[in-house]
Amino acid sequence: MMESTEIERLIKESLPDARITIKDLRGDGDHYEAHIESSAFAGKSKVDQHRMVFSALQGRVGGIIQTLALTTTAVSQ
């Protein structure tokens, strides 16, 4: 189980300008949906954007976090 605030903190460490919205889908701390907007995503494919987020979460997805549905968006600085 992981709190949404911890997920947000980890993402912000890697993507400081990110605007993040996280929803606990089941109320169990294991299944989340996240929308992340960052200028760091500019020019990157969706796959690369998602890899950046998963990297920021340091291997917790598929373990502590069972499910993380992502929507990523590149924004201008």
N, C-alpha and C positions, 0 to 999 in steps of 0.2 A: 504494500500500500504506500502511496505517495501523495502528499498534499499538492494541490494545484499551485500554491505559492512557491513550492520548491521547484516545480517544473518551470514556472515563469522565471525564477531566479537563475536557474541553470541556462536557460535560453538567453536571458539578458547578459550573462557573462560572455557569451560568444557573439551575440548580436545586440550590442548596447542600445541601438536606436529602435529596436523592435517594439511594435505595438502588438500586444498579445491579448487574446480573449480565449479563456479556457473554460470548458464545460465538463463537469463530471457526469458522464452519461448514465451511470447506474447508482450513483451515490455511494460507491464502494471504494473509491480511491484507486481503482485498477483500470478503469475504462474512461478515456478522455477524448474530447474533440477539441482541437486547437486551431484558431485562425491567427496567423502571424504575418505581419506586414513589416518589411525591412528594406532599406536601400541596398543592403548587402546582397539581396536577391537579384538585383538588376543585371540583365544579360545572362542569367543562369537559367537552365532548363528547370522544369518542375522537379525532375528527379534529383538534380543537383541541389535545389532549394531544400528538398526533404532530407537529403543526406546531411546538409548543414545542420538542420534541426536535430536529427538523430545523433549526429556527432556531439552536439552541445549537451545532449542528455546522457552521454557517456555510458552507453550500453544498457540503460535502464528499460528501454522499450523491449518488450518480449520477456522481461523478467519482472522487476518490481511493477512496471506499468504493463499490463497485459495488452491493452489496445490504445493506440493513439491515432485517431483520424485527423489528418492534417489538411489544412487549406493554407497555402502560402501565396503572398502577393508582393511583387516588387513595387516600391514607392520611390519617388524622387526625393532627394535630400532637400 
